[in-house]
Amino acid sequence: MGTPPSQPPQVPKALENAQAAGQGATPGIGEVPTDLRTAERTPEFIDLPRGKELNDLAALDLAKSRCVQWIVLAGPVDSGKTTLLTSLYELFQWRKVEGYAFAGSNTLPAFEERCYLSRRDSGNVLPHTPRTLYKGPDPQYLHLRIRPTAGLRSFRDFLFTDVSGEMFEHARDSTTECKEMTFLKRANHLLLFLDSAKGIQQDKRWAMIEDGRALLRSCVDSAMIPANCVVNVVWSRFDYFAAKEADDGHRIFRADAERELRKTFDQVIPRLMFSEIAARPLETTALHFGHGAPALLKQWAATSLEMKAPDLFPSSYLGARESELFAVRHFSSTTANEESNA
């Protein structure tokens, strides 16, 4: 019998794909081309975003791609933080934010999940917002993009924290816990929620103010509030106060509380202000849905964005085209030469 013809060496499938795409010359026998590693790491399927809330890493990736405003909503459990976010989202669906229009969101399903219990389809007699569960020190974010309806001004992107009130209660009682909330260092706006439902109760109102003061003090003592951050003390669920507007005692209490907070923090928080919102008023018909929310949004949109040096070639990115592979080789060699000459 004759000797069977020798079989040609098997070429890995990933290499065939790379060669078919024109990525480099055919290697010699026994050689492993540089492009092979890239081709093997190319995913077969594209992992599209699910549209749910963003974790810290995903939020940072988004912030690297565009200028964003970081909005931190701080306050105890059931003080109205998530309700404010859902009311903003729904106001844009009804075109009730004068001067601005909805321009997209990377977390639409997350917004819809939070809105469901406030809608008729849920079967609830009264609208409700699900409570954000405590999941440790890791934050989650909702994304919103808007654009002005007049002129050619640029889009504005916002990343809102949506974290449980327990996290802020822990930070209030411990500067160590507060320092673990690293997202505070990115805040352009920090909203401290004071619940008006407690403000109308004589036995709870000043305890609420002291808790808010303690949380701000912990943030200041931990150096977690950036110098350029606007701190806005928000009277949330303001419909409770509006329903008792005839009682002068409530106005006096609010004035006294604001004076005490300014006295404590004016020297250490130069950009301190006060606002009122009733995202979903139930106690009175004098206030409309989303009361105060558009004013907050316009304030955020008017804040100047901080410019940062562009990341021309992120280290985590690895392309597959020849031009991208050339850039990898070029920047790696340039960096190595600079480090050797340093």
Phi, psi and omega per residue, in radians:
M1 nan 2.506 3.140
G2 -1.382 2.851 3.119
T3 -1.287 2.205 -3.127
P4 -1.097 2.518 3.134
P5 -1.054 2.477 -3.139
S6 -1.201 2.470 3.141
Q7 -1.484 2.407 3.100
P8 -1.169 2.604 3.139
P9 -1.040 2.459 -3.135
Q10 -1.289 2.311 3.119
V11 -1.726 2.207 3.140
P12 -0.975 2.545 -3.119
K13 -1.009 -0.704 -3.128
A14 -1.083 -0.623 3.136
L15 -1.219 -0.678 3.099
E16 -1.021 -0.750 3.130
N17 -1.121 -0.698 -3.123
A18 -1.157 -0.712 -3.129
Q19 -1.205 -0.673 -3.139
A20 -1.102 -0.527 3.122
A21 -1.462 0.008 3.113
G22 1.416 0.465 -3.077
Q23 -1.639 1.408 3.030
G24 1.604 2.866 -3.133
A25 -1.382 2.867 3.122
T26 -1.190 2.229 -3.104
P27 -1.331 2.791 3.039
G28 -1.274 2.886 -3.125
I29 -1.104 2.324 3.125
G30 1.539 -0.158 3.139
E31 -1.597 2.503 3.070
V32 -1.915 1.931 -3.070
P33 -1.164 2.658 3.099
T34 -1.093 -0.602 -3.093
D35 -1.164 -0.363 -3.058
L36 -1.088 -0.719 -3.132
R37 -1.085 -0.675 3.102
T38 -1.149 -0.791 -3.110
A39 -1.106 -0.687 -3.114
E40 -1.192 -0.472 -3.137
R41 -1.544 -0.073 3.114
T42 -1.231 2.086 -3.076
P43 -1.174 2.536 3.119
E44 -1.275 -0.572 3.138
F45 -2.088 2.601 3.078
I46 -1.541 2.158 -3.132
D47 -1.508 1.672 -3.119
L48 -1.314 2.557 3.115
P49 -1.103 2.513 -3.092
R50 -1.460 -0.254 3.130
G51 1.461 0.108 3.096
K52 -1.425 -3.138 -3.136
E53 -1.016 2.587 -3.101
L54 -1.561 2.482 2.981
N55 -1.484 -3.112 -3.051
D56 -1.080 -0.728 -3.113
L57 -1.151 -0.763 3.141
A58 -1.146 -0.650 3.118
A59 -1.153 -0.711 3.111
L60 -1.149 -0.671 3.090
D61 -1.080 -0.709 3.103
L62 -1.134 -0.711 -3.126
A63 -1.176 -0.429 3.088
K64 -1.279 -0.455 -3.059
S65 -1.527 -0.264 -3.113
R66 -2.828 2.865 3.065
C67 -1.347 2.292 -3.132
V68 -2.257 2.767 2.956
Q69 -1.798 2.179 3.113
W70 -1.605 2.080 -3.116
I71 -1.996 2.020 -3.137
V72 -1.791 2.149 3.108
L73 -1.798 1.975 -3.044
A74 -2.070 2.478 3.108
G75 2.822 2.987 -3.102
P76 -1.259 3.104 3.114
V77 -1.080 2.436 3.047
D78 1.070 0.624 3.095
S79 -1.739 -0.017 3.025
G80 1.789 0.316 -3.085
K81 -1.184 -0.934 -3.119
T82 -1.191 -0.572 3.121
T83 -1.090 -0.639 3.077
L84 -1.071 -0.752 -3.123
L85 -1.144 -0.762 -3.132
T86 -1.179 -0.594 3.125
S87 -1.174 -0.667 3.074
L88 -1.065 -0.790 -3.142
Y89 -1.048 -0.761 -3.104
E90 -1.328 -0.528 3.080
L91 -1.068 -0.633 3.114
F92 -1.199 -0.544 3.085
Q93 -1.183 -0.501 3.142
W94 -1.692 0.070 3.122
R95 0.988 0.850 -3.102
K96 -2.022 0.477 3.023
V97 -2.039 1.721 -3.030
E98 -1.099 2.269 3.057
G99 1.609 -0.168 -3.101
Y100 -2.411 2.662 3.121
A101 -2.264 2.653 3.075
F102 -1.149 2.339 -3.091
A103 -2.233 0.239 3.065
G104 2.226 2.903 3.098
S105 -2.788 2.437 3.038
N106 -1.504 0.004 -3.072
T107 -2.309 0.721 -3.121
L108 -1.037 -0.866 3.108
P109 -1.023 -0.587 3.107
A110 -1.144 -0.726 3.064
F111 -1.086 -0.785 -3.102
E112 -1.092 -0.677 3.107
E113 -1.060 -0.701 -3.114
R114 -1.305 -0.393 -3.140
C115 -1.506 -0.332 -2.924
Y116 -1.009 -0.795 -3.051
L117 -1.221 -0.176 3.097
S118 -1.683 0.042 -3.076
R119 -1.871 2.836 -3.074
R120 -1.081 -0.620 -3.098
D121 -1.064 -0.392 -3.122
S122 -1.278 -0.323 -3.108
G123 1.466 0.012 3.131
N124 -1.289 2.433 3.077
V125 -1.234 -0.739 3.093
L126 -1.976 2.494 3.121
P127 -1.124 2.577 -3.054
H128 -2.538 2.621 3.042
T129 -2.029 2.239 -3.133
P130 -1.107 2.496 -3.141
R131 -1.294 2.382 3.080
T132 -1.294 2.152 -3.075
L133 -1.348 2.586 3.120
Y134 -1.403 2.120 -3.105
K135 -2.168 0.615 3.137
G136 1.476 -2.906 -3.034
P137 -1.331 -0.099 -3.096
D138 -1.405 2.180 -3.118
P139 -1.460 2.900 2.949
Q140 -2.286 2.720 -2.973
Y141 -2.304 2.650 2.953
L142 -1.999 2.515 -3.071
H143 -2.001 2.433 3.098
L144 -2.468 2.375 3.089
R145 -2.150 2.349 -3.130
I146 -2.277 2.913 3.065
R147 -2.505 2.582 3.064
P148 -1.178 2.547 3.133
T149 -1.505 -0.169 3.122
A150 -2.140 2.480 3.087
G151 1.361 -2.975 -3.091
L152 -2.021 0.544 -3.137
R153 -1.193 2.716 -3.000
S154 -1.304 2.890 3.052
F155 -1.166 2.762 3.034
R156 -2.205 2.301 3.130
D157 -1.973 2.413 3.124
F158 -2.189 2.432 2.976
L159 -2.036 2.035 -3.104
F160 -1.815 2.324 2.999
T161 -1.283 2.457 3.012
D162 -2.315 1.481 -3.076
V163 -2.167 2.763 -3.076
S164 -1.207 2.606 3.091
G165 -1.099 -0.419 3.108
E166 -1.056 -0.593 3.140
M167 -1.075 -0.713 -3.134
F168 -1.331 -0.503 3.055
E169 -1.153 -0.681 3.063
H170 -1.146 -0.732 3.138
A171 -1.147 -0.571 3.121
R172 -1.104 -0.633 -3.037
D173 -1.623 -0.121 -3.058
S174 -2.644 2.146 3.064
T175 -1.186 -0.481 3.084
T176 -1.111 -0.790 3.089
E177 -1.124 -0.647 -3.116
C178 -1.123 -0.695 -3.123
K179 -1.169 -0.358 3.090
E180 -1.324 -0.259 3.127
M181 -1.522 1.237 -3.020
T182 -1.128 -0.369 3.132
F183 -1.119 -0.356 3.095
L184 -1.072 -0.551 -3.105
K185 -1.186 -0.295 -3.133
R186 -1.651 -0.134 -2.945
A187 -1.122 2.239 2.911
N188 -1.520 -0.565 3.090
H189 -2.388 2.271 3.067
L190 -2.026 2.071 3.138
L191 -1.797 2.096 3.063
L192 -1.754 2.028 -3.043
F193 -1.546 2.210 2.983
L194 -1.985 2.118 -2.996
D195 -1.409 2.002 -3.134
S196 -1.145 -0.426 3.095
A197 -1.092 -0.554 3.035
K198 -1.456 -0.468 -3.107
G199 -1.153 -0.408 3.131
I200 -1.518 -0.066 -3.116
Q201 -1.769 2.082 -3.062
Q202 -1.003 -0.635 -3.046
D203 -1.483 -0.091 -3.094
K204 -2.118 -0.294 -2.950
R205 -1.115 -0.801 -3.085
W206 -1.351 -0.461 3.027
A207 -1.120 -0.669 3.093
M208 -1.114 -0.743 3.128
I209 -1.106 -0.732 -3.140
E210 -1.143 -0.645 3.081
D211 -1.123 -0.742 3.105
G212 -1.126 -0.723 3.103
R213 -1.094 -0.701 -3.135
A214 -1.144 -0.668 3.117
L215 -1.145 -0.806 3.107
L216 -1.094 -0.720 3.131
R217 -1.082 -0.716 3.115
S218 -1.100 -0.719 3.119
C219 -1.136 -0.698 3.134
V220 -1.194 -0.813 -3.122
D221 -1.126 -0.495 3.122
S222 -1.528 -0.010 -3.112
A223 0.986 0.764 -3.101
M224 -1.785 -0.043 3.125
I225 -1.796 2.049 3.140
P226 -1.074 2.697 -3.088
A227 -1.103 -0.560 -3.095
N228 -1.612 0.118 -3.058
C229 -1.361 2.361 3.022
V230 -1.571 2.118 3.112
V231 -1.758 2.064 -3.070
N232 -2.024 1.982 3.072
V233 -1.481 2.028 -2.980
V234 -1.893 2.159 2.976
W235 -1.416 1.688 -3.104
S236 -1.443 2.837 -3.093
R237 0.874 0.831 -3.032
F238 -1.143 -0.217 3.107
D239 -1.070 -0.410 3.085
Y240 -1.160 -0.702 3.064
F241 -1.247 -0.718 -3.099
A242 -1.088 -0.573 3.139
A243 -1.215 -0.336 3.140
K244 -2.081 0.629 -3.068
E245 -1.075 -0.445 -3.133
A246 -1.217 -0.288 -3.113
D247 -1.557 1.890 -3.136
D248 -1.137 -0.377 -3.122
G249 -1.052 -0.572 -3.138
H250 -1.242 -0.671 3.099
R251 -1.158 -0.689 3.106
I252 -1.111 -0.729 3.120
F253 -1.071 -0.804 -3.127
R254 -1.099 -0.728 3.120
A255 -1.114 -0.727 3.119
D256 -1.147 -0.719 -3.128
A257 -1.132 -0.760 3.136
E258 -1.143 -0.683 3.113
R259 -1.111 -0.721 3.134
E260 -1.149 -0.719 3.138
L261 -1.177 -0.691 3.085
R262 -1.134 -0.698 3.129
K263 -1.059 -0.625 -3.110
T264 -1.372 -0.659 -2.914
F265 -2.050 -0.068 -3.089
D266 -1.009 -0.601 -3.095
Q267 -1.386 -0.395 -3.075
V268 -1.924 -0.296 3.082
I269 -2.189 1.570 -3.049
P270 -1.151 -0.426 -3.091
R271 -1.942 1.219 -3.117
L272 -1.889 2.282 -3.138
M273 -2.518 2.994 -3.097
F274 -2.292 2.504 -3.141
S275 -2.487 2.966 3.073
E276 -2.358 2.436 3.105
I277 -2.436 2.619 2.971
A278 -2.397 1.457 -3.008
A279 -1.064 -0.666 3.125
R280 -2.444 1.354 -3.035
P281 -1.173 2.270 3.130
L282 -2.120 -0.314 -3.029
E283 -1.515 -0.307 -3.122
T284 -2.681 2.632 3.079
T285 -1.589 0.012 -3.125
A286 -1.259 -0.374 -3.140
L287 -1.920 2.436 -3.138
H288 -1.593 2.847 3.109
F289 -0.936 2.325 3.107
G290 1.345 0.372 -3.116
H291 -0.953 2.148 3.103
G292 1.551 -0.320 -3.087
A293 -1.185 -0.792 3.111
P294 -1.042 -0.631 3.122
A295 -1.104 -0.692 3.084
L296 -1.111 -0.774 -3.116
L297 -1.075 -0.760 3.126
K298 -1.122 -0.615 3.078
Q299 -1.114 -0.743 3.116
W300 -1.145 -0.733 -3.101
A301 -1.168 -0.479 -3.119
A302 -1.414 -0.215 -3.135
T303 -1.244 2.341 -3.133
S304 -1.147 2.387 3.100
L305 -1.425 2.492 3.079
E306 -1.475 2.223 3.096
M307 -1.451 2.531 -3.129
K308 -2.342 2.761 -3.141
A309 -1.138 2.315 -3.105
P310 -1.214 2.471 3.055
D311 -1.583 1.610 -2.999
L312 -1.197 -0.494 -3.139
F313 -2.533 1.518 -3.127
P314 -1.013 2.429 -3.089
S315 -1.169 -0.395 -3.103
S316 -1.449 -0.102 -3.048
Y317 -1.678 2.358 3.086
L318 -2.402 1.929 -3.105
G319 -1.517 -3.131 -3.105
A320 -2.131 -0.235 3.131
R321 -1.382 2.745 -3.083
E322 -1.079 -0.661 3.124
S323 -1.102 -0.646 3.125
E324 -1.259 -0.674 3.098
L325 -1.154 -0.639 3.071
F326 -1.091 -0.715 3.125
A327 -1.096 -0.664 3.095
V328 -1.056 -0.850 -3.124
R329 -1.129 -0.715 -3.081
H330 -1.132 -0.859 -3.086
F331 -1.225 -0.584 3.121
S332 -1.180 -0.703 3.124
S333 -1.219 -0.680 3.118
T334 -1.112 -0.737 3.113
T335 -1.120 -0.725 -3.134
A336 -1.115 -0.717 3.133
N337 -1.137 -0.717 3.133
E338 -1.131 -0.667 3.136
E339 -1.220 -0.628 -3.138
S340 -1.244 -0.519 -3.140
N341 -1.480 -0.207 -3.100
A342 -1.264 nan nan
